[in-house]
Amino acid sequence: MNPMDPATSDGASLKPNDQDAEKEDIVNPWGVASSSETGVDYEKLITRFGSSKIEQPLIDRFERATGKQAHHFLRRGIFFSHRDVESIMTLHEQGKSFFLYTGRGPSSEAMHLGHLVPFLFTKWLQDVFNVPLVIQLTDDEKFLWKDLTIEEAYRLSLENSKDIIACGFDMDKTFIFSDLQFMGQCPDFYRNICRIQKCVTFNQVKGIFGFTDSDSIGKISFPAIQAAPSFSNSFPFIFNGRHDVPSLIPCAIDQDPYFRMTRDAAPRLGYPKPALLHSTFFPALQGAQTKMSASDPNSSIFLTDTPDQIKQKINNHALSGGGATAEEHRAKGGNCDVDISFQYLRFFMEDDDRLREIQTKYSSGEMLSGELKKELIHVLQKLVGEHQERRKHVTEELVLEYMKPRQLSGTK
């Protein structure tokens, strides 16, 4: 076996971007691209990454365990893939502990709607399972990869924290931390980073992440920093030094290579493997072939956008799946799989019955593209407006409270 392409116990190559198949989708932590107008082929990606599809029996189990209806992200296949979530469900059913871990790489001051997806779902998980949550801000990563100073990367982590807190996370159960700050506060966190670094060879990280001889040693060592929060003894003030509390990580599937590496290292360290829930990608306004980009204002709806900006962006830039003319659309109907306004409604319209009605009417040609866009504009103006109102009340002092190392409730 090629040492640049190490296999893992998860049944997949750690290398996320194989080149065997012609026009294969590119999915890795630094880039996502597809040649299809409907975006990434997630069925193929499950096979390629060796994960498991989220199917109805697992969704039913969520509902039995929590006594709540499954989140619409689960019901609609937006979170579509997982690793070992059954083990987390078993622990919960037995009354045993687990914790949630997710994160954000703060590369820009304003977050966009795509950045909200894992946080909205993680908030639901925290509420229905009543468990502690750690949120990592990888400002060190952004310093290493982007044209940012250390000071600016840290400032962006504080700004992004305000948007994260505005999602409504319970402060008694939530610890938010900046790598640049926390590394010096918690020796146990750094010790776990060192343990992970010792488990993974340079050849392995080159195979996993595509590093080259010209990459800085900071980049090469960074994956261990993103891996370390998967383990409970990285947070001794929350878990009293316990190393056996497993984590559940909701994230977009492009982050999976980090955690395949982590899951490979965990048994050698005597730690439980983290479980994962993978989401699909939130598409750019121009179409599902790429992710939204914080660097292109017209590719995204930002959380700072005004109602008029939201309206203008959707009307002027959202790719339509409708006919070229009203007559053609009435005759042939629209393509909901391509239409970005419908795809955005899948993410943010909670009413299943209304969404099905829109899908039926648009697909049949009864509803025109302009009418569909009007539906989306109403939903997003309300969503973003309410988020902005909550964010107004998030002060610098409140951010620092969330970032203070402390005992959290929800631990068992």
Salt bridges, closest charged atoms under 4 A:
ASP10 OD2 - ARG83 NH1 3.78
ASP10 OD1 - ARG263 NH2 2.68
GLU24 OE2 - ARG48 NE 3.78
GLU43 OE2 - LYS53 NZ 2.82
ASP84 OD2 - ARG263 NH2 3.11
GLU86 OE2 - HIS82 NE2 3.83
GLU93 OE1 - ARG61 NH2 2.80
GLU109 OE1 - ARG155 NH2 2.83
ASP127 OD2 - LYS123 NZ 2.51
GLU152 OE2 - ARG155 NH2 2.97
GLU159 OE2 - LYS162 NZ 3.17
GLU159 OE1 - ARG391 NH2 3.27
ASP163 OD1 - HIS387 NE2 2.77
ASP163 OD1 - ARG391 NE 3.02
ASP170 OD2 - LYS173 NZ 3.16
ASP188 OD2 - ARG191 NH1 3.83
ASP215 OD1 - LYS219 NZ 3.56
ASP244 OD1 - ARG242 NE 2.93
ASP254 OD2 - LYS291 NZ 2.82
ASP256 OD2 - ARG83 NH2 2.84
ASP256 OD2 - ARG260 NH1 2.48
ASP256 OD1 - HIS278 NE2 2.70
ASP264 OD2 - ARG268 NH2 3.42
ASP305 OD2 - LYS313 NZ 2.86
ASP352 OD2 - ARG75 NH2 2.84
ASP352 OD1 - ARG76 NH2 2.61
ASP353 OD1 - ARG356 NH2 2.54
GLU357 OE1 - ARG354 NH1 2.98
GLU357 OE2 - LYS361 NZ 3.09
GLU375 OE2 - ARG354 NH2 2.07
GLU386 OE2 - LYS382 NZ 2.91
GLU389 OE1 - LYS392 NZ 3.25
GLU389 OE2 - HIS393 NE2 3.63
GLU396 OE2 - LYS162 NZ 2.91
GLU401 OE2 - LYS404 NZ 3.33
